[in-house]
Amino acid sequence: MTSEGHPGARLQQALASGNLTAAEQAAFEVAFVPLPEARGLVELYAEKGHPKYERAAMKYLRRLMDEQDPSLADFVQVAAILAERGMVIRGL
């Protein structure tokens, strides 16, 4: 199998091209979505105004806490950015 056929490579390509459908499919096929790719998927949901955005953002924040152990200030900053994007999606 070529790297283009590997779900992880397809996920990265789909995120880079902004193809939400392909990104979701590839994310479903990989055993584990690395945190940077998870953030990319959350950002793509925001860009597309997708209804899955808020749930994906919350899941990302939980993973960020578990996997990166950020400082409180860093966590609040990321959460604020994600919350602001969510308000834009909801038209607030």
N, C-alpha and C positions, 0 to 999 in steps of 0.2 A: 504494500500500500504506500502511495506517495504521501508526502507531508500535507499536500492539499486535501487528501482524503481523510486525514486524521481529524477527529472531532475538535481537538484542542486547537489545531491550526485553522480549521474552518471557523471556530469561534473568534479567534483573533482577527481573521480576515473579515468576517461579518461585522464585528465591532468597528473595525477600521473603515469599512465602507458604509456604515450606518444602516445595515440591513437587519432590522429587528427580527423578522421572521426567521432568517437563517441563524441569527445569534441565539435565539431561544431554542431552536432545534438542536444546534450544536451543544449548547449548555446542557440540554437534557441528555445528550448522548455521552458526555464525558463523566468519568467517575467522580471527579472533583474539580470544581471551578475555582481557580486561584483568586485570591482577593482582588488583585488589580483588574482581572477580567470581570469579576462580579461588580466592581465599581463601574466599569465600562458599560455593563448591561444596565445598571441603575441609571446612568447618565443617558443611555439611549432611550430608556423608558421615559425619562423626563423630556428629552428632545422631541419625542413623538407624542407627548401628552397622553401616554398610555395609562389606563386605569390600574395597572399592576405596580405603578411607580411607588406609591407609599409603602405598600407591603414589602417590596423589594428593597427600598431604602432602609426600612426598619431591620430587615434581615441582614443587610450589609452592616449596619451599625452594631448589631449583636456580634457578628463575625469580627468586626474591627476590634471590639473590646476583647474578645477571646484570643485572637491571633496576633494582635499587634501591641496590646497593653499600652494604649496611648495615654498621654497626660490628660488631665481633666480639661485643660484649655484647648488642646488639640481635638479632643472628642467633641467639645461644645462647638468648636469652629466647624468641624465637618457636619455635625448635626444641624447647625444653623444654615449652612449652605444647602443641605438637602431639604430642610424645611422650607426655605425660601423658594426653591425650585418647585416644591409641592404646591405652594400657594399660587405660583404662576400657572401651574397646570389646572388648578381649580378656579382660576380667574379672579383671584383675590388681590 
